[in-house]
Amino acid sequence: MSLSTYRSDADPVVHARAVGAGSVIGIGLAATVGLLWTAFAFSTHDAWAYQHLAWWLGGTLIGASLIAGLATGALSSARGAVAGAFNGATTAGVMVVAAGGLALLALAVNGNLDQSLLVHGHHVTVEFLRPYVAFWAAAGTMVGGLAAGVGGGLLPRRSATHPIVELATVPSITVASLNGSIPATVQTNGSVPAGAQTAA
Protein backbone atom coordinates (compact mmCIF):
# COMPACT_ATOMS: atom_id res chain seq x y z
CA MET A 1 0.00 0.00 0.00
CA SER A 2 1.47 3.32 -1.05
CA LEU A 3 0.86 6.44 1.02
CA SER A 4 0.94 10.04 -0.20
CA THR A 5 0.70 13.18 1.96
CA TYR A 6 -1.41 16.19 1.02
CA ARG A 7 -1.09 19.57 2.74
CA SER A 8 -3.38 22.50 1.92
CA ASP A 9 -2.15 25.99 1.17
CA ALA A 10 -0.73 27.96 4.10
CA ASP A 11 -3.00 30.32 6.00
CA PRO A 12 -2.74 34.03 5.15
CA VAL A 13 -0.70 36.12 7.55
CA VAL A 14 -3.59 38.51 8.27
CA HIS A 15 -6.62 36.55 9.48
CA ALA A 16 -9.70 38.59 8.55
CA ARG A 17 -12.04 36.94 11.06
CA ALA A 18 -9.60 37.41 13.93
CA VAL A 19 -9.06 41.06 12.96
CA GLY A 20 -12.82 41.59 12.79
CA ALA A 21 -13.38 40.03 16.20
CA GLY A 22 -10.51 41.97 17.78
CA SER A 23 -11.69 45.24 16.24
CA VAL A 24 -15.22 44.78 17.59
CA ILE A 25 -13.82 43.97 21.04
CA GLY A 26 -11.50 47.01 21.01
CA ILE A 27 -14.02 49.51 19.64
CA GLY A 28 -16.75 48.29 21.97
CA LEU A 29 -14.46 48.46 25.00
CA ALA A 30 -13.13 51.92 24.08
CA ALA A 31 -16.66 53.24 23.51
CA THR A 32 -17.95 51.84 26.80
CA VAL A 33 -15.10 53.16 28.94
CA GLY A 34 -15.04 56.46 27.01
CA LEU A 35 -18.71 57.05 27.73
CA LEU A 36 -18.03 56.26 31.38
CA TRP A 37 -15.25 58.90 31.50
CA THR A 38 -17.52 61.44 29.81
CA ALA A 39 -20.38 60.81 32.22
CA PHE A 40 -17.99 61.01 35.15
CA ALA A 41 -16.52 64.32 33.94
CA PHE A 42 -19.90 65.99 33.47
CA SER A 43 -21.51 64.65 36.64
CA THR A 44 -18.81 65.02 39.30
CA HIS A 45 -17.51 68.47 38.21
CA ASP A 46 -14.02 67.43 39.28
CA ALA A 47 -11.32 69.45 37.55
CA TRP A 48 -9.01 66.48 37.03
CA ALA A 49 -11.82 64.77 35.11
CA TYR A 50 -13.19 67.47 32.81
CA GLN A 51 -9.96 69.40 32.23
CA HIS A 52 -8.16 66.31 30.94
CA LEU A 53 -11.03 64.45 29.31
CA ALA A 54 -9.21 64.32 25.96
CA TRP A 55 -6.29 62.52 27.59
CA TRP A 56 -8.60 60.08 29.35
CA LEU A 57 -10.31 59.23 26.06
CA GLY A 58 -6.98 58.87 24.26
CA GLY A 59 -5.56 56.64 26.98
CA THR A 60 -8.70 54.53 26.88
CA LEU A 61 -8.21 53.95 23.15
CA ILE A 62 -4.61 52.86 23.75
CA GLY A 63 -5.64 50.49 26.55
CA ALA A 64 -8.40 49.00 24.41
CA SER A 65 -5.91 48.41 21.58
CA LEU A 66 -3.78 46.28 23.92
CA ILE A 67 -6.69 43.98 24.70
CA ALA A 68 -7.88 43.94 21.08
CA GLY A 69 -4.40 43.18 19.73
CA LEU A 70 -3.88 40.37 22.20
CA ALA A 71 -7.26 38.85 21.32
CA THR A 72 -6.58 39.13 17.59
CA GLY A 73 -3.16 37.50 17.86
CA ALA A 74 -4.56 34.70 19.98
CA LEU A 75 -7.54 34.03 17.69
CA SER A 76 -5.61 34.10 14.42
CA SER A 77 -4.95 30.76 12.75
CA ALA A 78 -1.55 32.07 11.60
CA ARG A 79 0.82 31.72 14.54
CA GLY A 80 4.08 33.42 15.44
CA ALA A 81 5.43 36.87 16.24
CA VAL A 82 5.28 38.20 12.66
CA ALA A 83 1.69 37.09 12.09
CA GLY A 84 0.69 38.44 15.50
CA ALA A 85 2.32 41.80 14.77
CA PHE A 86 0.51 42.17 11.45
CA ASN A 87 -2.84 41.10 12.89
CA GLY A 88 -2.49 43.33 15.94
CA ALA A 89 -1.41 46.36 13.89
CA THR A 90 -4.29 45.82 11.46
CA THR A 91 -6.76 45.69 14.34
CA ALA A 92 -5.30 48.88 15.83
CA GLY A 93 -5.54 50.56 12.43
CA VAL A 94 -9.22 49.72 12.22
CA MET A 95 -9.73 51.21 15.69
CA VAL A 96 -7.88 54.42 14.75
CA VAL A 97 -9.94 54.81 11.58
CA ALA A 98 -13.18 54.22 13.51
CA ALA A 99 -12.23 56.75 16.20
CA GLY A 100 -11.17 59.30 13.59
CA GLY A 101 -14.39 58.82 11.66
CA LEU A 102 -16.43 59.34 14.83
CA ALA A 103 -14.52 62.53 15.62
CA LEU A 104 -15.06 63.88 12.09
CA LEU A 105 -18.75 63.03 12.29
CA ALA A 106 -19.10 64.87 15.60
CA LEU A 107 -17.23 67.84 14.14
CA ALA A 108 -19.50 67.92 11.10
CA VAL A 109 -22.66 67.76 13.23
CA ASN A 110 -21.71 70.15 16.04
CA GLY A 111 -19.12 72.34 14.35
CA ASN A 112 -16.69 71.79 17.24
CA LEU A 113 -15.49 69.17 19.69
CA ASP A 114 -15.93 71.27 22.81
CA GLN A 115 -18.74 71.38 25.33
CA SER A 116 -19.57 74.06 27.87
CA LEU A 117 -19.94 72.95 31.48
CA LEU A 118 -21.26 75.00 34.39
CA VAL A 119 -19.09 74.46 37.46
CA HIS A 120 -19.81 76.43 40.64
CA GLY A 121 -21.51 79.18 38.66
CA HIS A 122 -18.72 79.45 36.08
CA HIS A 123 -18.75 78.18 32.51
CA VAL A 124 -15.76 76.05 31.60
CA THR A 125 -14.94 74.50 28.26
CA VAL A 126 -14.49 70.74 28.15
CA GLU A 127 -12.41 69.52 25.22
CA PHE A 128 -13.17 66.07 23.88
CA LEU A 129 -10.28 66.17 21.44
CA ARG A 130 -7.01 68.04 21.12
CA PRO A 131 -4.82 67.72 18.01
CA TYR A 132 -1.65 66.68 19.82
CA VAL A 133 -3.60 64.30 22.05
CA ALA A 134 -5.17 62.74 18.97
CA PHE A 135 -1.71 62.20 17.44
CA TRP A 136 -0.26 60.52 20.52
CA ALA A 137 -3.39 58.46 21.02
CA ALA A 138 -3.25 57.20 17.42
CA ALA A 139 0.48 56.46 17.66
CA GLY A 140 0.08 54.71 21.00
CA THR A 141 -2.83 52.69 19.68
CA MET A 142 -0.81 51.43 16.70
CA VAL A 143 2.20 50.54 18.84
CA GLY A 144 0.03 48.96 21.53
CA GLY A 145 -1.92 46.86 19.04
CA LEU A 146 1.28 45.69 17.35
CA ALA A 147 3.00 44.74 20.61
CA ALA A 148 -0.06 43.00 22.02
CA GLY A 149 -0.54 41.17 18.73
CA VAL A 150 2.98 39.76 19.01
CA GLY A 151 2.12 38.46 22.47
CA GLY A 152 -1.11 36.92 21.21
CA GLY A 153 0.65 35.30 18.27
CA LEU A 154 3.15 33.65 20.60
CA LEU A 155 0.51 32.17 22.86
CA PRO A 156 0.39 28.36 22.57
CA ARG A 157 -2.65 27.27 20.63
CA ARG A 158 -3.50 23.97 19.03
CA SER A 159 -4.55 24.61 15.46
CA ALA A 160 -7.16 22.26 14.04
CA THR A 161 -7.25 24.08 10.73
CA HIS A 162 -6.20 22.24 7.57
CA PRO A 163 -4.93 18.97 9.06
CA ILE A 164 -2.70 16.68 7.04
CA VAL A 165 -4.81 14.19 5.13
CA GLU A 166 -3.35 10.78 4.41
CA LEU A 167 -4.49 9.40 1.10
CA ALA A 168 -4.11 5.63 0.77
CA THR A 169 -3.91 3.79 -2.56
CA VAL A 170 -5.84 0.55 -2.05
CA PRO A 171 -4.83 -2.37 -4.36
CA SER A 172 -7.39 -3.90 -6.69
CA ILE A 173 -9.42 -6.81 -5.33
CA THR A 174 -10.44 -9.73 -7.55
CA VAL A 175 -13.75 -11.37 -6.71
CA ALA A 176 -15.75 -14.09 -8.43
CA SER A 177 -19.16 -13.25 -9.77
CA LEU A 178 -22.14 -15.06 -8.27
CA ASN A 179 -23.15 -16.79 -11.50
CA GLY A 180 -19.81 -18.53 -11.91
CA SER A 181 -18.62 -16.48 -14.88
CA ILE A 182 -15.19 -14.89 -15.20
CA PRO A 183 -13.93 -12.97 -12.17
CA ALA A 184 -14.47 -9.23 -11.97
CA THR A 185 -11.83 -6.82 -10.72
CA VAL A 186 -13.11 -4.18 -8.30
CA GLN A 187 -11.16 -0.91 -8.43
CA THR A 188 -10.49 1.40 -5.49
CA ASN A 189 -13.54 3.49 -6.31
CA GLY A 190 -15.78 0.44 -6.27
CA SER A 191 -16.45 0.35 -10.05
CA VAL A 192 -16.16 -2.69 -12.29
CA PRO A 193 -14.14 -2.47 -15.54
CA ALA A 194 -16.01 -2.56 -18.81
CA GLY A 195 -16.43 -6.10 -20.19
CA ALA A 196 -16.39 -7.80 -16.80
CA GLN A 197 -19.47 -9.79 -15.86
CA THR A 198 -21.21 -9.46 -12.55
CA ALA A 199 -24.12 -11.16 -10.90
CA ALA A 200 -27.48 -10.71 -12.57
ChimeraX attribute file (.defattr): number of C-alpha atoms within 10 A of each C-alpha:
attribute: neighborCount
match mode: 1-to-1
recipient: residues
	/A:1	6
	/A:2	8
	/A:3	9
	/A:4	9
	/A:5	9
	/A:6	10
	/A:7	10
	/A:8	10
	/A:9	7
	/A:10	8
	/A:11	13
	/A:12	11
	/A:13	17
	/A:14	23
	/A:15	20
	/A:16	15
	/A:17	13
	/A:18	23
	/A:19	26
	/A:20	17
	/A:21	16
	/A:22	32
	/A:23	27
	/A:24	16
	/A:25	20
	/A:26	29
	/A:27	21
	/A:28	15
	/A:29	19
	/A:30	23
	/A:31	16
	/A:32	12
	/A:33	16
	/A:34	20
	/A:35	13
	/A:36	12
	/A:37	19
	/A:38	18
	/A:39	13
	/A:40	15
	/A:41	20
	/A:42	18
	/A:43	12
	/A:44	11
	/A:45	15
	/A:46	12
	/A:47	12
	/A:48	9
	/A:49	20
	/A:50	25
	/A:51	17
	/A:52	15
	/A:53	23
	/A:54	23
	/A:55	21
	/A:56	20
	/A:57	24
	/A:58	25
	/A:59	20
	/A:60	21
	/A:61	27
	/A:62	27
	/A:63	19
	/A:64	27
	/A:65	36
	/A:66	25
	/A:67	21
	/A:68	34
	/A:69	39
	/A:70	29
	/A:71	28
	/A:72	39
	/A:73	38
	/A:74	27
	/A:75	22
	/A:76	29
	/A:77	23
	/A:78	22
	/A:79	22
	/A:80	20
	/A:81	19
	/A:82	18
	/A:83	23
	/A:84	35
	/A:85	27
	/A:86	24
	/A:87	36
	/A:88	40
	/A:89	29
	/A:90	25
	/A:91	35
	/A:92	35
	/A:93	20
	/A:94	20
	/A:95	29
	/A:96	22
	/A:97	12
	/A:98	14
	/A:99	19
	/A:100	14
	/A:101	12
	/A:102	12
	/A:103	17
	/A:104	15
	/A:105	12
	/A:106	13
	/A:107	13
	/A:108	11
	/A:109	10
	/A:110	11
	/A:111	10
	/A:112	14
	/A:113	16
	/A:114	14
	/A:115	13
	/A:116	12
	/A:117	17
	/A:118	11
	/A:119	13
	/A:120	8
	/A:121	7
	/A:122	8
	/A:123	11
	/A:124	15
	/A:125	12
	/A:126	20
	/A:127	17
	/A:128	22
	/A:129	18
	/A:130	14
	/A:131	9
	/A:132	10
	/A:133	17
	/A:134	20
	/A:135	12
	/A:136	15
	/A:137	23
	/A:138	23
	/A:139	16
	/A:140	20
	/A:141	28
	/A:142	25
	/A:143	20
	/A:144	25
	/A:145	37
	/A:146	29
	/A:147	22
	/A:148	27
	/A:149	36
	/A:150	27
	/A:151	22
	/A:152	29
	/A:153	29
	/A:154	18
	/A:155	17
	/A:156	10
	/A:157	13
	/A:158	8
	/A:159	11
	/A:160	7
	/A:161	10
	/A:162	11
	/A:163	10
	/A:164	10
	/A:165	11
	/A:166	11
	/A:167	11
	/A:168	12
	/A:169	11
	/A:170	12
	/A:171	11
	/A:172	12
	/A:173	11
	/A:174	11
	/A:175	12
	/A:176	14
	/A:177	16
	/A:178	12
	/A:179	11
	/A:180	10
	/A:181	12
	/A:182	13
	/A:183	15
	/A:184	20
	/A:185	19
	/A:186	16
	/A:187	14
	/A:188	13
	/A:189	8
	/A:190	10
	/A:191	10
	/A:192	14
	/A:193	11
	/A:194	7
	/A:195	7
	/A:196	13
	/A:197	18
	/A:198	17
	/A:199	10
	/A:200	6
